[in-house]
Amino acid sequence: MRHQSPGENVIRLEAVGLRYGLGPEVLQDINFSLPAGSFHFLTGASGAGKSSLLRLMFLGLRPSRGRVILFDRDIAQTRRYELPALRRRIGVVFQDFRLLDHLSALDNVALPLRVRGVKESEVQRHVPELLAWVGLAEQLHARPPTLSGGQKQRVAIARAVIGRPDLLLADEPTGNVDDHIAMRLLHLFEELNKLGTTILVATHNEQLVARFAHHPRLHIEHGLVQRLS
């Protein structure tokens, strides 16, 4: 059940800073919010801090300072046992895929549905359909070690979107696929967005961003985030 209505914020970062250990801040004074149902790109050069920012947003990291408010919950004041329920409302596409090598493509994608207790008949109907849509109809029972990087990427994306999350965070989701598949995947994100999912796609591919009219976009440089029209 979705708790955010259009116009309300799914996530808000207030004066957030992040440092690793005793080093300098890699993110500084981050202030932005993502309204429910919005679609944004996060651009910036490789190493600019896009992945670190996404990790903050899916609760993989805690900020060194500032506030992260996710689904109206201040994370600093949220009990540890409550965090998994918040994470389940987020779909994440990782650069390193994080697939389970002992499971087939179908079972990797089905995992979020099975964790939620979705009926197996529904799993067997929807998962093959989505894998076929991303061009993997012939790899349903293949395990990740037998797949190419681009195929693993598509399995990871299918897993992230299968449960229609409230928030989708995608870290360089088109980095291992050709332009045709990249466009197809972004159209999949757009369809998910039309169903109500808030989407943030991190990429350094400016040409790809230019093909889609999602504004404003966020741009990260020198640890600072700005909105670009």
C-alpha positions in Angstrom: 0.0 0.0 0.0 1.4 3.4 -1.0 1.4 6.0 1.7 2.7 8.9 -0.4 0.3 10.9 -2.6 1.5 12.9 -5.6 3.3 16.0 -4.5 4.3 14.6 -1.1 8.0 13.7 -0.7 9.1 10.1 -0.8 12.5 11.1 0.4 14.1 14.3 1.7 17.8 15.0 2.5 18.5 18.0 4.7 22.1 19.3 5.1 23.5 15.8 4.6 27.2 15.2 4.7 29.1 11.9 4.3 32.6 11.0 5.0 34.3 7.6 5.1 36.3 7.2 8.3 38.4 10.2 9.2 38.7 11.4 5.5 37.2 14.5 4.0 33.5 14.7 3.2 32.7 13.1 -0.1 29.2 14.6 0.0 28.6 18.1 1.4 25.4 19.9 2.4 23.1 17.8 0.3 19.6 19.3 0.2 16.9 17.9 -2.1 13.7 15.9 -2.1 12.0 13.6 -4.5 8.2 14.1 -4.8 6.1 11.0 -5.0 5.6 9.9 -8.6 8.5 12.0 -10.0 11.3 10.8 -12.3 14.8 12.3 -12.1 18.2 11.6 -13.5 21.3 12.0 -11.3 24.3 12.9 -13.5 27.9 13.3 -12.8 31.3 12.0 -13.7 32.5 8.5 -12.6 33.7 8.9 -9.0 31.6 12.0 -8.4 29.7 10.4 -5.6 26.5 9.1 -7.3 26.8 5.6 -5.8 27.5 7.0 -2.3 24.4 9.2 -2.6 22.2 6.3 -3.6 23.6 4.2 -0.8 22.5 6.9 1.6 19.0 6.8 0.1 18.5 3.1 0.3 19.9 3.0 3.9 23.1 1.3 2.9 25.0 4.1 4.7 24.3 6.5 7.5 25.1 10.2 6.9 27.9 11.8 8.9 25.6 14.7 9.5 22.2 16.0 8.5 18.8 14.2 8.2 17.5 11.6 5.8 13.7 11.4 5.9 12.3 8.4 4.0 8.6 7.7 3.6 8.0 10.4 6.3 10.3 8.6 8.7 13.4 10.3 10.1 16.0 7.5 9.7 18.0 8.7 12.7 15.0 8.2 14.9 13.8 4.9 13.4 14.4 1.7 15.3 16.7 -0.8 13.7 14.1 -3.5 13.5 11.8 -1.1 11.5 14.4 -0.5 8.7 13.9 -3.7 6.7 10.2 -2.8 6.1 11.3 0.5 4.7 13.9 -1.1 2.5 11.4 -3.5 1.1 9.6 -0.4 -0.4 12.7 0.4 -2.4 13.9 -1.3 -5.6 17.7 -0.9 -6.2 19.7 -1.7 -9.3 23.3 -2.1 -8.2 26.3 -1.6 -10.5 27.7 -5.0 -9.3 24.2 -6.7 -9.8 24.3 -8.6 -6.5 22.5 -11.6 -8.0 22.5 -15.0 -6.2 24.7 -17.3 -8.2 23.0 -20.5 -7.0 19.6 -19.3 -8.2 18.3 -19.2 -11.8 17.4 -15.9 -13.4 13.7 -16.6 -12.8 14.3 -17.3 -9.1 16.5 -14.2 -8.6 13.7 -12.0 -10.0 11.1 -13.9 -8.1 12.8 -13.4 -4.7 11.2 -10.0 -3.8 7.7 -11.4 -4.5 8.4 -14.6 -2.5 9.7 -12.6 0.5 6.4 -10.7 0.4 4.4 -14.0 0.3 3.0 -13.5 -3.2 1.2 -16.7 -4.5 3.4 -18.9 -6.5 0.9 -18.9 -9.4 1.3 -15.1 -9.6 5.1 -15.4 -9.5 5.1 -18.0 -12.3 2.9 -15.7 -14.4 4.6 -12.3 -13.9 8.3 -13.2 -13.7 8.7 -15.0 -17.1 6.6 -12.2 -18.7 9.0 -9.5 -17.4 12.1 -11.5 -18.3 10.8 -11.9 -21.8 10.1 -8.2 -22.0 13.8 -7.4 -21.2 14.9 -10.0 -23.8 15.7 -12.9 -21.6 12.9 -15.4 -22.5 15.5 -18.0 -23.3 17.5 -17.6 -20.1 14.8 -18.2 -17.5 16.6 -21.1 -16.0 20.2 -19.9 -16.5 22.3 -19.1 -13.5 24.2 -15.8 -13.3 27.7 -17.3 -13.8 26.6 -18.4 -17.3 25.2 -15.0 -18.3 27.0 -12.1 -19.9 27.3 -8.7 -18.1 24.5 -7.2 -20.0 22.2 -10.2 -19.3 23.0 -10.0 -15.6 22.2 -6.3 -15.7 18.8 -7.0 -17.1 18.1 -9.7 -14.5 19.0 -7.2 -11.8 16.7 -4.6 -13.3 13.8 -7.1 -13.5 14.4 -8.0 -9.9 14.3 -4.4 -8.8 11.0 -3.5 -10.6 9.0 -6.8 -10.3 7.4 -5.7 -7.0 6.4 -2.2 -8.2 8.4 -0.5 -5.5 7.5 2.9 -4.1 11.0 4.2 -4.9 13.4 2.8 -7.5 17.1 3.8 -7.4 19.1 2.7 -10.4 22.9 3.0 -10.4 24.2 3.1 -14.0 21.5 0.7 -15.1 22.5 0.9 -18.8 26.2 0.6 -18.4 26.5 -2.9 -19.7 23.9 -2.9 -22.5 23.8 -1.5 -26.1 21.8 1.6 -27.0 18.7 -0.4 -28.1 18.4 -2.3 -24.8 19.2 0.9 -22.9 16.3 2.7 -24.4 14.0 -0.3 -23.8 15.0 -0.4 -20.1 14.4 3.3 -19.6 11.0 2.9 -21.3 10.3 0.2 -18.7 11.2 2.6 -15.9 8.9 5.2 -17.5 6.0 2.7 -17.5 6.7 1.9 -13.8 6.8 5.6 -13.1 3.3 6.0 -14.7 2.1 3.4 -12.2 3.3 5.6 -9.3 6.9 4.6 -8.6 9.3 7.5 -7.9 12.4 6.9 -9.9 16.0 8.2 -9.7 18.5 7.0 -12.4 22.1 7.7 -11.8 24.2 7.8 -15.0 27.2 9.6 -16.6 25.7 9.1 -20.1 24.6 12.6 -21.0 23.5 11.5 -24.5 21.0 9.1 -23.0 19.6 11.7 -20.6 19.1 14.1 -23.4 16.7 11.7 -25.1 14.2 11.8 -22.2 12.3 14.9 -21.0 12.6 14.4 -17.2 13.4 17.7 -15.5 14.8 19.0 -13.4 17.7 16.6 -13.1 20.2 16.4 -10.3 23.9 16.9 -11.0 26.7 16.0 -8.6 30.1 17.6 -8.7 32.8 18.1 -6.1 30.5 16.5 -3.5 27.7 19.0 -4.1 24.3 18.4 -5.7 22.5 21.0 -7.8 19.3 20.9 -9.8 19.6 21.5 -13.5 16.7 22.5 -15.7 
